[in-house]
Amino acid sequence: MVGVIIPAAGSSQRMGKNKLLLPFGGKTVIERSVAPFLEMDEIGEILIVVSKSETKIPALFHHPKVRVLTQGGETRQETVYRGLQALSEECDTVLIHDGARPFIEQEEIVAVIWDAKETGAAVLGVKAKDTVKTLCDGWIQKTLDRNEIFLAQTPQGFDRKLLEEAFLKTKGRVFTDEAGMVEAFGKKVKAVFGKSSNLKLTTPEDLALAKGLLEEPKMKIGHGYDVHRLTEGRKLILGGVEIPFSLGLLGHSDADVLTHAVIDAIFGALALGDIGAFFPDTDETYRGICSLTLLEETAGIMEKEGYVLGNLDVTVAAQAPKLRPYIEAMRENLARILKTDQKNISVKATTEEGLGVSGGKKGISATAVCLLFLKESQ
């Protein structure tokens, strides 16, 4: 079984406040750092080691895998050792992960576990991108080969017996991480290549950079498509405009295929599913409903998600009737409901030259592409 130790007893001196409790993407930093481990089948126990005076962190965790140990030491090394002693005996592989690394991903954790079980010791990290130099009294001494530089991160994974032995054999010496201790003990450590986004939050500058990585995309693009069969005894409605024709579109609502494609594009941009997820054809509430009403509800959802429409481009494929005379009215309807200038709405009509569903006059299809912007980024 794999046990995880989260050392969380530090003073956060360089941050100026307890960095683990800072709000970060709707949670605290430490909650974000622990979250990827919680639902992994490979992980049997997570032990968070805090100082004796810490009361807020224990109150954050109520997961069955998580225990909080209030016996943190004066140094990280001492804190990790106390956590190791407190881990369940069933944990034969141990991961140590910084409580202030909130961007760790499960695939990286799995890679460390795999190599730790194979080799006894493995560390996640990245190759150096910048040129690395050594200093002495403010003067550069020499330039190192950056191809030989590996910037260690966490998690770091170890065979439990090997880690316990390393602690005993190197007692009295100070190390900045557990891998250094195992190296000093004479054991090779496997490098597991991760991502530079796996930041450790140490200074206010780190926090500002990390929050930038958390930001919602300022732009989102969505694509929508819909098709309905033409049939007798139905009105033909496109973009909320009733068009004189001998046939109409078959559907649970008014079957406004153009508006349905627009709705799908917006939901697609927001990654919320499709029109059927919000307005199912099994719900009698929507029988015969005007699709512009559905678009109005969709616009409300878009607004709640924090986005506004940038522009919209719609293409309707219909062999008949001719749609050009009605396009401006369609644009006006869409612009009004989506609260944008009509110049941001494009509606085009085309035929399929006698091919396909629309070309054979069996139905009408529509595609839509939309660009959404975060409200504050306009």
Secondary structure, DSSP 8 states (H G I E B T S, - for coil): -EEEEEEE----TTTTS-GGGSEETTEEHHHHHHHHHHT-TTEEEEEEEE-TT--HHHHH---TTEEEE----SSHHHHHHHHHHHS-TT--EEEE--TT-TT--HHHHHHHHHHHHHHSEEEEEEE--S-EEEEETTEEEEEE-GGG-EEEEEEEEEEHHHHHHHHHHTTT---SSHHHHHHHTT---EEEE--TT-----SHHHHHHHHHHHS--SEEEEEEEEEEEEETTS--EETTEE---S-EE-SSS---HHHHHHHHHHHHHTT---HHHHS-TT-GGGTT--HHHHHHHHHHHHHHTTEEEEEEEEEEE-SSS--GGGHHHHHHHHHHHTTS-GGGEEEEEE--TT-HHHHTTSEEEEEEEEEEEEGGG-
